[in-house]
Amino acid sequence: MNLIYLSLGSNLGRREQHLEEALKLIESRIGRIMAKSSFYESEPWGYTSENWFCNCCVSLRSNLQPLVLLDSLLALEKEMGRERRGTGYGDRIIDIDLLFYGDKRLDHPRLSLPHPSMGDRRFVLIPLAEIAPELIHPLTRLSISKMLQNCTDNTEVRPMP
């Protein structure tokens, strides 16, 4: 069983309910959730929108190999109503990013592990630091807590009310 970390976000409709639904589907189809962060509200990153995100991070155990796991997560997003339109960022019902797959390093056209942009995103690092502050990034050799301290992202991230 591999220890996997995911980041989830939603900024359309019933954001918290979308995350809860995704978590149930992940647990029933992909693997057992070991830890779940609180929900956080964050302003959109990389684009402008009035719709703020609800985000969380989870750790889970799964036997799925990385690309099979990616396909399962993409199918789950699609089933929940996610529509991917072109490139770039936009509002979405659900977004699930694969952050870590154990300490595996992967550079594939469809998937890079660990997630290459997580260190630039407070909306990922804050909930991840809640559940895995001492987790060491296999490339930077920094803990998640240290990555959060070093993060230059200034978007607002706050606990959900």
The 8 nearest C-alpha neighbors of each residue, nearest first, counted from 0:
[[1, 62, 61, 60, 2, 63, 30, 3],
 [0, 2, 60, 61, 101, 3, 62, 100],
 [3, 1, 60, 101, 59, 100, 0, 58],
 [2, 4, 100, 59, 99, 58, 101, 60],
 [5, 3, 58, 99, 98, 57, 97, 59],
 [6, 4, 97, 98, 57, 96, 56, 58],
 [5, 7, 56, 96, 95, 55, 123, 97],
 [8, 6, 95, 55, 54, 94, 56, 96],
 [7, 9, 54, 94, 53, 93, 52, 95],
 [8, 10, 93, 92, 14, 52, 53, 11],
 [11, 9, 52, 51, 50, 14, 91, 90],
 [12, 10, 92, 91, 9, 14, 13, 90],
 [11, 13, 14, 10, 92, 17, 9, 16],
 [12, 14, 16, 15, 17, 11, 10, 9],
 [13, 15, 17, 9, 16, 12, 10, 53],
 [16, 14, 18, 17, 13, 19, 53, 9],
 [15, 17, 19, 18, 13, 14, 20, 21],
 [18, 16, 20, 14, 15, 19, 13, 21],
 [17, 19, 21, 15, 16, 20, 22, 14],
 [18, 20, 16, 22, 21, 17, 15, 23],
 [21, 19, 17, 23, 18, 22, 16, 24],
 [20, 22, 18, 24, 23, 19, 25, 17],
 [23, 21, 25, 19, 20, 24, 18, 26],
 [24, 22, 26, 20, 21, 25, 27, 19],
 [23, 25, 21, 27, 26, 22, 28, 20],
 [26, 24, 22, 29, 28, 23, 27, 21],
 [25, 27, 30, 31, 23, 24, 28, 29],
 [26, 28, 24, 25, 23, 29, 30, 31],
 [29, 27, 25, 26, 24, 30, 71, 23],
 [30, 28, 25, 26, 61, 27, 31, 63],
 [31, 29, 61, 26, 60, 59, 28, 32],
 [30, 32, 26, 59, 60, 33, 61, 29],
 [33, 31, 59, 34, 58, 26, 30, 60],
 [32, 34, 59, 58, 31, 35, 60, 57],
 [35, 33, 58, 57, 32, 130, 36, 59],
 [36, 34, 57, 56, 58, 37, 130, 33],
 [37, 35, 56, 126, 55, 130, 129, 57],
 [36, 38, 55, 39, 35, 126, 158, 129],
 [37, 39, 55, 54, 159, 158, 53, 36],
 [40, 38, 158, 159, 54, 157, 53, 55],
 [39, 41, 53, 157, 52, 159, 156, 158],
 [42, 40, 156, 52, 51, 155, 122, 43],
 [41, 43, 51, 155, 52, 154, 44, 156],
 [44, 42, 51, 46, 41, 47, 48, 52],
 [43, 45, 46, 42, 154, 47, 120, 88],
 [44, 46, 88, 43, 47, 87, 89, 42],
 [47, 45, 44, 43, 88, 48, 89, 87],
 [48, 46, 43, 49, 45, 44, 89, 42],
 [49, 47, 50, 43, 46, 51, 90, 89],
 [48, 50, 51, 47, 43, 42, 10, 90],
 [51, 49, 48, 10, 52, 11, 90, 43],
 [50, 52, 42, 10, 41, 43, 49, 40],
 [53, 51, 10, 41, 9, 40, 54, 8],
 [52, 54, 40, 9, 8, 39, 14, 10],
 [55, 53, 8, 39, 7, 38, 52, 40],
 [54, 56, 38, 7, 36, 126, 6, 37],
 [55, 57, 6, 36, 127, 126, 5, 35],
 [58, 56, 35, 5, 34, 4, 36, 59],
 [57, 59, 4, 34, 33, 3, 32, 5],
 [58, 60, 32, 33, 3, 31, 2, 30],
 [59, 61, 2, 1, 30, 31, 0, 3],
 [60, 62, 30, 0, 1, 63, 29, 59],
 [61, 63, 0, 1, 64, 60, 30, 29],
 [64, 62, 68, 61, 67, 65, 29, 1],
 [63, 65, 67, 66, 68, 62, 61, 69],
 [66, 64, 68, 67, 69, 63, 100, 110],
 [67, 65, 69, 68, 64, 70, 110, 109],
 [68, 66, 70, 64, 69, 65, 63, 71],
 [67, 69, 65, 71, 66, 70, 63, 64],
 [70, 68, 66, 72, 67, 71, 65, 73],
 [69, 71, 73, 67, 68, 72, 74, 66],
 [72, 70, 68, 74, 69, 73, 75, 67],
 [71, 73, 75, 69, 74, 70, 68, 76],
 [74, 72, 70, 76, 75, 71, 69, 77],
 [75, 73, 77, 71, 76, 72, 78, 70],
 [74, 76, 72, 78, 73, 77, 71, 79],
 [77, 75, 73, 79, 81, 74, 78, 93],
 [78, 76, 81, 74, 80, 79, 75, 73],
 [77, 79, 75, 80, 76, 74, 81, 73],
 [78, 80, 76, 77, 81, 75, 93, 92],
 [81, 79, 77, 78, 82, 76, 92, 93],
 [82, 80, 77, 76, 92, 79, 93, 91],
 [81, 83, 80, 84, 77, 91, 76, 92],
 [82, 84, 81, 85, 86, 77, 91, 89],
 [85, 83, 82, 86, 87, 89, 88, 81],
 [86, 84, 83, 87, 88, 82, 89, 90],
 [85, 87, 84, 88, 83, 89, 82, 46],
 [88, 86, 89, 85, 45, 46, 84, 83],
 [87, 89, 46, 45, 86, 90, 44, 91],
 [90, 88, 91, 87, 46, 48, 47, 43],
 [89, 91, 10, 11, 92, 88, 50, 48],
 [92, 90, 93, 11, 10, 9, 81, 89],
 [91, 93, 11, 9, 81, 10, 80, 17],
 [94, 92, 9, 91, 8, 76, 81, 95],
 [93, 95, 8, 7, 9, 96, 76, 91],
 [96, 94, 7, 6, 8, 93, 5, 97],
 [97, 95, 6, 5, 98, 7, 94, 114],
 [96, 98, 5, 99, 4, 114, 6, 95],
 [99, 97, 114, 5, 4, 113, 96, 6],
 [100, 98, 113, 4, 3, 101, 97, 112],
 [99, 101, 3, 103, 102, 2, 4, 1],
 [102, 100, 2, 103, 99, 3, 1, 4],
 [101, 103, 137, 100, 104, 99, 136, 113],
 [104, 102, 101, 100, 105, 112, 113, 99],
 [105, 103, 112, 113, 102, 106, 111, 137],
 [104, 106, 112, 111, 107, 103, 110, 113],
 [105, 107, 111, 110, 112, 108, 104, 109],
 [106, 108, 110, 109, 111, 105, 112, 66],
 [109, 107, 110, 106, 111, 105, 66, 112],
 [110, 108, 107, 111, 66, 106, 69, 70],
 [109, 111, 107, 108, 106, 112, 105, 66],
 [112, 110, 106, 105, 114, 107, 113, 115],
 [113, 111, 105, 114, 104, 99, 110, 106],
 [112, 114, 99, 98, 115, 111, 104, 100],
 [113, 115, 98, 112, 116, 111, 117, 97],
 [114, 116, 117, 113, 111, 112, 118, 98],
 [117, 115, 118, 119, 114, 120, 113, 98],
 [116, 118, 119, 120, 114, 115, 123, 124],
 [117, 119, 116, 120, 146, 150, 124, 147],
 [120, 118, 117, 116, 150, 152, 121, 151],
 [121, 119, 117, 122, 123, 118, 152, 124],
 [120, 122, 124, 123, 125, 152, 119, 147],
 [123, 121, 120, 124, 125, 156, 41, 54],
 [124, 122, 121, 120, 125, 126, 127, 117],
 [123, 125, 121, 127, 126, 147, 128, 122],
 [124, 126, 128, 127, 121, 123, 122, 129],
 [127, 125, 129, 128, 36, 56, 55, 124],
 [126, 128, 124, 129, 125, 130, 56, 131],
 [129, 127, 132, 131, 125, 126, 130, 143],
 [128, 130, 126, 127, 131, 36, 132, 125],
 [129, 131, 127, 128, 36, 132, 34, 35],
 [132, 130, 128, 134, 133, 127, 129, 143],
 [131, 133, 128, 144, 143, 134, 129, 130],
 [132, 134, 142, 131, 143, 135, 144, 128],
 [135, 133, 142, 131, 132, 143, 136, 141],
 [136, 134, 142, 141, 140, 137, 133, 143],
 [135, 137, 140, 141, 138, 139, 142, 134],
 [138, 136, 140, 102, 139, 135, 113, 104],
 [139, 137, 140, 136, 113, 141, 104, 135],
 [138, 140, 141, 136, 137, 135, 142, 146],
 [141, 139, 136, 137, 138, 135, 142, 134],
 [142, 140, 139, 135, 136, 145, 146, 143],
 [143, 141, 135, 133, 145, 134, 144, 136],
 [142, 144, 146, 132, 145, 128, 134, 133],
 [145, 143, 132, 147, 142, 146, 128, 148],
 [144, 146, 148, 142, 147, 143, 141, 149],
 [147, 145, 143, 149, 148, 144, 150, 118],
 [148, 146, 150, 144, 145, 149, 124, 143],
 [147, 149, 145, 146, 150, 144, 151, 143],
 [148, 150, 146, 147, 145, 151, 118, 144],
 [151, 149, 147, 152, 148, 119, 146, 118],
 [150, 152, 153, 149, 119, 120, 148, 121],
 [153, 151, 150, 154, 119, 120, 121, 155],
 [152, 154, 151, 155, 121, 150, 120, 156],
 [155, 153, 152, 42, 156, 44, 121, 41],
 [154, 156, 41, 42, 153, 157, 121, 40],
 [157, 155, 41, 40, 122, 39, 154, 42],
 [158, 156, 40, 39, 159, 41, 155, 160],
 [159, 157, 39, 40, 38, 160, 156, 37],
 [158, 160, 39, 40, 38, 157, 53, 37],
 [159, 158, 39, 40, 157, 38, 37, 53]]
